[in-house]
Amino acid sequence: MADQKRDYYEVLGVQKGAAEQEIKKAYRKLAKANHPDLNPGDAAAEARFKEINEAYEVLSDSAKRARYDQFGFAGVDPSYGGGGGGFGGGFSGDFDFGDLGDIFGSFFGGGFGGGSARNRNGPQRGESLRMGLTITFEEAAFGCEKEVSLDRVEQCETCGGSGAAPGTSLETCSNCGGSGTVQQRRQTPMGVFATTSACPRCGGRGKIISSPCSSCNGSGQTRKRKTVKVSIPAGIDNGQIVSLRGQGNAGKNGGPAGDLQIVITVQPHQLFQRDGSNVYCDAPITFTQAVLGGELEIPTIDGKVKYDIPEGTQTGTTFRLRGKGIPNVNGRGRGDQYVTVHIETPRSLTREQKEALRKFSDTLKEQNYKERKSFFEKFKK
């Protein structure tokens, strides 16, 4: 019965003075939740869906909304109170579902009310590719040039990417008139639904290839093995990516090619470890070098350098070599190298060497062993 209708604002769950965007937002949410295609066999959901659409048709139209606000249902439904059935004149049979197109497009293969499907005739970017490349520690530090081979999709040279055999041309699809989409309308208890989908005859392309290119079988693309040069910047680190723009798969319909992303793996070094732009290494020194000090030859990524270590150097001492680390990948300066020395205890001494060492040890006093002295003082406490 018409006099049993709920207030339209109550149906959409908004206040009487709600803004247009608030009404639309509430409608979209409720319509999606109660749509019959998403609630098959649910009569209550179907009834709510009719009620929601009736309310929205009135409240989304400024003129109808003004009449409804002033006169109630009688202002928008001439049959109100007269036993009119259905939607009481408030909901037309051929409802515009433009607002629902973006909500339900993914469920129904297209849009409602003339919503357009994806234009497959337009330029489409090619797929980006990714591959790995292993380089040495030194190549990562100073940069290098490499060549990589890959299989990628390219535009067919025979047909120039059109897919049609040389000397022939594409024909406009007679089924969709070249639009690539077709619209179907069906009558339902809620009104007429219009759905848009890709044309089945041309596959959404809008064009028909009557004589396909023999090289690409009408696809306009072929797969080829290609060798590409890669410039590895100095200072690149393990796991970083070098991106080559336009070296991925070819695009379609004049669209740009994708990119080629190369993931770098740096081989570990026998002597050096890396942390950011700094390099670390361990270096053994003799007992005599530790006691007397002297010139030590230290390996770096630039080659060997000489460093004077002071007398009395203890094992585990770390020295810093400024500017001997990895170049910063942004081209600004270099890191440092840190060298940690370890005293190597001599082995396989002769009798004479042992005796000489004992005599030397007998000459040492407690003040010659500061760390040992400190240790036992702490122990006593």
Summary of the structure (lengths in Angstrom):
residues: 381
radius of gyration: 40.1
end to end distance: 98.8
largest distance: 127.5
contacts: 1057
relative contact order: 0.10
helix: 28%
strand: 28%
